[in-house]
Amino acid sequence: MRINSGVLSALILAYLVVPLTLSGNHYVMSTIVAALVIGGVALSWALLGNLGGMISFGHSAFFGVGAYVSALASMRLGVPVLPAMLLGGAGAAAASIAMLPVLRLRGPYFALAILAYAHIFRIIATEWTSVTRGAGGLANIPVLPTLAGYDFSGKAGAYLIILTIVVVFAFIYAAIRASHYGLALRAMHDSEDATRVVGVNSTLLKAAMLVVSAFMAGVVGAFNAHYINFLEPDYAFHGLWVTLPIVAAIFGGYRTIAGPIAGAVFVSLADQLLFKELLPTGHQLVLGVLLVLMIVLSPNGLMPLLRGFGRKRNDA
């Protein structure tokens, strides 16, 4: 896969410039880490919606299951944190397999069915007190590790880990979209029945996208559990892990790969560093207005708008 100069510049900025210039500002770094957590879930949501053609209201299920599996694996079984995070992703992927029967549904029916599963997993986490400690939560979850003498449990270290997770997932998304499977998935958007006629197993491809999307959200949830060192059902399966990623993906442009990430970073930083300072009690209203304006003025999101602006400047 070829990396263009714009992507390379963005990676250099993210990996070198941001830690070197902002690592001393813990509030800004924590805001960026939170933004990338939202961005990671938004990317997984966009993959399912853009390639799989399925709009999900239940990604909090994958986020929460991944968080609990990773936390319990490290606390109860002594699994190192990074492998435990992968187990968290695998746990979320396994949870998505239980949702495969709802692939027969389409549109809002699928979205609501996935939302129902999220509530089911939250209830299980609340009531299964012998394992999850229920509403009391899991405290003292092992922190992010020290590798090669560098402590990744701090803000800068956590930033590098979640950034790497999001970047890897973005490249996986790009690889799937560029493959023959991606071509078949995009063809399904125009006519799923027609793709079946030419021999494409649309149900299998949609199931694969659901599993991959769940794995991504589960790994991000696992990271978050080790980052904050505490977990309880209402937080792990909170509706914000659905609404904020959807807002970020739509704002940034969910049909692009960089859009959900850029949308999450822009929305989070603008909300916490600008709008919250101007309107301490009503800052989220500004985000609502911005989202409405973006949908009206640029339905495809922020990234296509910026690309169009860049082309106009080059033509000038």
Secondary structure as a PSIPRED ss2 file (coil, helix, strand):
# PSIPRED VFORMAT (PSIPRED V4.0)

   1 M C   1.000  0.000  0.000
   2 R C   1.000  0.000  0.000
   3 I C   1.000  0.000  0.000
   4 N C   1.000  0.000  0.000
   5 S H   0.000  1.000  0.000
   6 G H   0.000  1.000  0.000
   7 V H   0.000  1.000  0.000
   8 L H   0.000  1.000  0.000
   9 S H   0.000  1.000  0.000
  10 A H   0.000  1.000  0.000
  11 L H   0.000  1.000  0.000
  12 I H   0.000  1.000  0.000
  13 L H   0.000  1.000  0.000
  14 A H   0.000  1.000  0.000
  15 Y H   0.000  1.000  0.000
  16 L H   0.000  1.000  0.000
  17 V H   0.000  1.000  0.000
  18 V H   0.000  1.000  0.000
  19 P H   0.000  1.000  0.000
  20 L H   0.000  1.000  0.000
  21 T H   0.000  1.000  0.000
  22 L H   0.000  1.000  0.000
  23 S C   1.000  0.000  0.000
  24 G C   1.000  0.000  0.000
  25 N C   1.000  0.000  0.000
  26 H H   0.000  1.000  0.000
  27 Y H   0.000  1.000  0.000
  28 V H   0.000  1.000  0.000
  29 M H   0.000  1.000  0.000
  30 S H   0.000  1.000  0.000
  31 T H   0.000  1.000  0.000
  32 I H   0.000  1.000  0.000
  33 V H   0.000  1.000  0.000
  34 A H   0.000  1.000  0.000
  35 A H   0.000  1.000  0.000
  36 L H   0.000  1.000  0.000
  37 V H   0.000  1.000  0.000
  38 I H   0.000  1.000  0.000
  39 G H   0.000  1.000  0.000
  40 G H   0.000  1.000  0.000
  41 V H   0.000  1.000  0.000
  42 A H   0.000  1.000  0.000
  43 L H   0.000  1.000  0.000
  44 S H   0.000  1.000  0.000
  45 W H   0.000  1.000  0.000
  46 A H   0.000  1.000  0.000
  47 L H   0.000  1.000  0.000
  48 L H   0.000  1.000  0.000
  49 G H   0.000  1.000  0.000
  50 N H   0.000  1.000  0.000
  51 L C   1.000  0.000  0.000
  52 G C   1.000  0.000  0.000
  53 G C   1.000  0.000  0.000
  54 M C   1.000  0.000  0.000
  55 I C   1.000  0.000  0.000
  56 S C   1.000  0.000  0.000
  57 F C   1.000  0.000  0.000
  58 G C   1.000  0.000  0.000
  59 H H   0.000  1.000  0.000
  60 S H   0.000  1.000  0.000
  61 A H   0.000  1.000  0.000
  62 F H   0.000  1.000  0.000
  63 F H   0.000  1.000  0.000
  64 G H   0.000  1.000  0.000
  65 V H   0.000  1.000  0.000
  66 G H   0.000  1.000  0.000
  67 A H   0.000  1.000  0.000
  68 Y H   0.000  1.000  0.000
  69 V H   0.000  1.000  0.000
  70 S H   0.000  1.000  0.000
  71 A H   0.000  1.000  0.000
  72 L H   0.000  1.000  0.000
  73 A H   0.000  1.000  0.000
  74 S H   0.000  1.000  0.000
  75 M H   0.000  1.000  0.000
  76 R H   0.000  1.000  0.000
  77 L C   1.000  0.000  0.000
  78 G C   1.000  0.000  0.000
  79 V C   1.000  0.000  0.000
  80 P C   1.000  0.000  0.000
  81 V H   0.000  1.000  0.000
  82 L H   0.000  1.000  0.000
  83 P H   0.000  1.000  0.000
  84 A H   0.000  1.000  0.000
  85 M H   0.000  1.000  0.000
  86 L H   0.000  1.000  0.000
  87 L H   0.000  1.000  0.000
  88 G H   0.000  1.000  0.000
  89 G H   0.000  1.000  0.000
  90 A H   0.000  1.000  0.000
  91 G H   0.000  1.000  0.000
  92 A H   0.000  1.000  0.000
  93 A H   0.000  1.000  0.000
  94 A H   0.000  1.000  0.000
  95 A H   0.000  1.000  0.000
  96 S H   0.000  1.000  0.000
  97 I H   0.000  1.000  0.000
  98 A C   1.000  0.000  0.000
  99 M C   1.000  0.000  0.000
 100 L H   0.000  1.000  0.000
 101 P H   0.000  1.000  0.000
 102 V H   0.000  1.000  0.000
 103 L H   0.000  1.000  0.000
 104 R H   0.000  1.000  0.000
 105 L C   1.000  0.000  0.000
 106 R C   1.000  0.000  0.000
 107 G C   1.000  0.000  0.000
 108 P H   0.000  1.000  0.000
 109 Y H   0.000  1.000  0.000
 110 F H   0.000  1.000  0.000
 111 A H   0.000  1.000  0.000
 112 L H   0.000  1.000  0.000
 113 A H   0.000  1.000  0.000
 114 I H   0.000  1.000  0.000
 115 L H   0.000  1.000  0.000
 116 A H   0.000  1.000  0.000
 117 Y H   0.000  1.000  0.000
 118 A H   0.000  1.000  0.000
 119 H H   0.000  1.000  0.000
 120 I H   0.000  1.000  0.000
 121 F H   0.000  1.000  0.000
 122 R H   0.000  1.000  0.000
 123 I H   0.000  1.000  0.000
 124 I H   0.000  1.000  0.000
 125 A H   0.000  1.000  0.000
 126 T H   0.000  1.000  0.000
 127 E H   0.000  1.000  0.000
 128 W C   1.000  0.000  0.000
 129 T H   0.000  1.000  0.000
 130 S H   0.000  1.000  0.000
 131 V H   0.000  1.000  0.000
 132 T H   0.000  1.000  0.000
 133 R C   1.000  0.000  0.000
 134 G H   0.000  1.000  0.000
 135 A H   0.000  1.000  0.000
 136 G H   0.000  1.000  0.000
 137 G C   1.000  0.000  0.000
 138 L E   0.000  0.000  1.000
 139 A E   0.000  0.000  1.000
 140 N C   1.000  0.000  0.000
 141 I C   1.000  0.000  0.000
 142 P C   1.000  0.000  0.000
 143 V C   1.000  0.000  0.000
 144 L C   1.000  0.000  0.000
 145 P C   1.000  0.000  0.000
 146 T E   0.000  0.000  1.000
 147 L E   0.000  0.000  1.000
 148 A C   1.000  0.000  0.000
 149 G C   1.000  0.000  0.000
 150 Y E   0.000  0.000  1.000
 151 D E   0.000  0.000  1.000
 152 F C   1.000  0.000  0.000
 153 S C   1.000  0.000  0.000
 154 G C   1.000  0.000  0.000
 155 K H   0.000  1.000  0.000
 156 A H   0.000  1.000  0.000
 157 G H   0.000  1.000  0.000
 158 A H   0.000  1.000  0.000
 159 Y H   0.000  1.000  0.000
 160 L H   0.000  1.000  0.000
 161 I H   0.000  1.000  0.000
 162 I H   0.000  1.000  0.000
 163 L H   0.000  1.000  0.000
 164 T H   0.000  1.000  0.000
 165 I H   0.000  1.000  0.000
 166 V H   0.000  1.000  0.000
 167 V H   0.000  1.000  0.000
 168 V H   0.000  1.000  0.000
 169 F H   0.000  1.000  0.000
 170 A H   0.000  1.000  0.000
 171 F H   0.000  1.000  0.000
 172 I H   0.000  1.000  0.000
 173 Y H   0.000  1.000  0.000
 174 A H   0.000  1.000  0.000
 175 A H   0.000  1.000  0.000
 176 I H   0.000  1.000  0.000
 177 R H   0.000  1.000  0.000
 178 A H   0.000  1.000  0.000
 179 S C   1.000  0.000  0.000
 180 H H   0.000  1.000  0.000
 181 Y H   0.000  1.000  0.000
 182 G H   0.000  1.000  0.000
 183 L H   0.000  1.000  0.000
 184 A H   0.000  1.000  0.000
 185 L H   0.000  1.000  0.000
 186 R H   0.000  1.000  0.000
 187 A H   0.000  1.000  0.000
 188 M H   0.000  1.000  0.000
 189 H H   0.000  1.000  0.000
 190 D H   0.000  1.000  0.000
 191 S C   1.000  0.000  0.000
 192 E H   0.000  1.000  0.000
 193 D H   0.000  1.000  0.000
 194 A H   0.000  1.000  0.000
 195 T H   0.000  1.000  0.000
 196 R H   0.000  1.000  0.000
 197 V H   0.000  1.000  0.000
 198 V C   1.000  0.000  0.000
 199 G C   1.000  0.000  0.000
 200 V C   1.000  0.000  0.000
 201 N C   1.000  0.000  0.000
 202 S H   0.000  1.000  0.000
 203 T H   0.000  1.000  0.000
 204 L H   0.000  1.000  0.000
 205 L H   0.000  1.000  0.000
 206 K H   0.000  1.000  0.000
 207 A H   0.000  1.000  0.000
 208 A H   0.000  1.000  0.000
 209 M H   0.000  1.000  0.000
 210 L H   0.000  1.000  0.000
 211 V H   0.000  1.000  0.000
 212 V H   0.000  1.000  0.000
 213 S H   0.000  1.000  0.000
 214 A H   0.000  1.000  0.000
 215 F H   0.000  1.000  0.000
 216 M H   0.000  1.000  0.000
 217 A H   0.000  1.000  0.000
 218 G H   0.000  1.000  0.000
 219 V H   0.000  1.000  0.000
 220 V H   0.000  1.000  0.000
 221 G H   0.000  1.000  0.000
 222 A H   0.000  1.000  0.000
 223 F H   0.000  1.000  0.000
 224 N H   0.000  1.000  0.000
 225 A H   0.000  1.000  0.000
 226 H H   0.000  1.000  0.000
 227 Y H   0.000  1.000  0.000
 228 I H   0.000  1.000  0.000
 229 N C   1.000  0.000  0.000
 230 F E   0.000  0.000  1.000
 231 L E   0.000  0.000  1.000
 232 E C   1.000  0.000  0.000
 233 P H   0.000  1.000  0.000
 234 D H   0.000  1.000  0.000
 235 Y H   0.000  1.000  0.000
 236 A H   0.000  1.000  0.000
 237 F C   1.000  0.000  0.000
 238 H C   1.000  0.000  0.000
 239 G C   1.000  0.000  0.000
 240 L H   0.000  1.000  0.000
 241 W H   0.000  1.000  0.000
 242 V H   0.000  1.000  0.000
 243 T H   0.000  1.000  0.000
 244 L H   0.000  1.000  0.000
 245 P H   0.000  1.000  0.000
 246 I H   0.000  1.000  0.000
 247 V H   0.000  1.000  0.000
 248 A H   0.000  1.000  0.000
 249 A H   0.000  1.000  0.000
 250 I H   0.000  1.000  0.000
 251 F H   0.000  1.000  0.000
 252 G H   0.000  1.000  0.000
 253 G C   1.000  0.000  0.000
 254 Y C   1.000  0.000  0.000
 255 R C   1.000  0.000  0.000
 256 T C   1.000  0.000  0.000
 257 I C   1.000  0.000  0.000
 258 A H   0.000  1.000  0.000
 259 G H   0.000  1.000  0.000
 260 P H   0.000  1.000  0.000
 261 I H   0.000  1.000  0.000
 262 A H   0.000  1.000  0.000
 263 G H   0.000  1.000  0.000
 264 A H   0.000  1.000  0.000
 265 V H   0.000  1.000  0.000
 266 F H   0.000  1.000  0.000
 267 V H   0.000  1.000  0.000
 268 S H   0.000  1.000  0.000
 269 L H   0.000  1.000  0.000
 270 A H   0.000  1.000  0.000
 271 D H   0.000  1.000  0.000
 272 Q H   0.000  1.000  0.000
 273 L H   0.000  1.000  0.000
 274 L H   0.000  1.000  0.000
 275 F H   0.000  1.000  0.000
 276 K H   0.000  1.000  0.000
 277 E H   0.000  1.000  0.000
 278 L H   0.000  1.000  0.000
 279 L C   1.000  0.000  0.000
 280 P C   1.000  0.000  0.000
 281 T C   1.000  0.000  0.000
 282 G C   1.000  0.000  0.000
 283 H H   0.000  1.000  0.000
 284 Q H   0.000  1.000  0.000
 285 L H   0.000  1.000  0.000
 286 V H   0.000  1.000  0.000
 287 L H   0.000  1.000  0.000
 288 G H   0.000  1.000  0.000
 289 V H   0.000  1.000  0.000
 290 L H   0.000  1.000  0.000
 291 L H   0.000  1.000  0.000
 292 V H   0.000  1.000  0.000
 293 L H   0.000  1.000  0.000
 294 M H   0.000  1.000  0.000
 295 I H   0.000  1.000  0.000
 296 V H   0.000  1.000  0.000
 297 L H   0.000  1.000  0.000
 298 S C   1.000  0.000  0.000
 299 P C   1.000  0.000  0.000
 300 N C   1.000  0.000  0.000
 301 G C   1.000  0.000  0.000
 302 L H   0.000  1.000  0.000
 303 M H   0.000  1.000  0.000
 304 P H   0.000  1.000  0.000
 305 L H   0.000  1.000  0.000
 306 L H   0.000  1.000  0.000
 307 R H   0.000  1.000  0.000
 308 G H   0.000  1.000  0.000
 309 F H   0.000  1.000  0.000
 310 G H   0.000  1.000  0.000
 311 R H   0.000  1.000  0.000
 312 K H   0.000  1.000  0.000
 313 R H   0.000  1.000  0.000
 314 N H   0.000  1.000  0.000
 315 D H   0.000  1.000  0.000
 316 A C   1.000  0.000  0.000
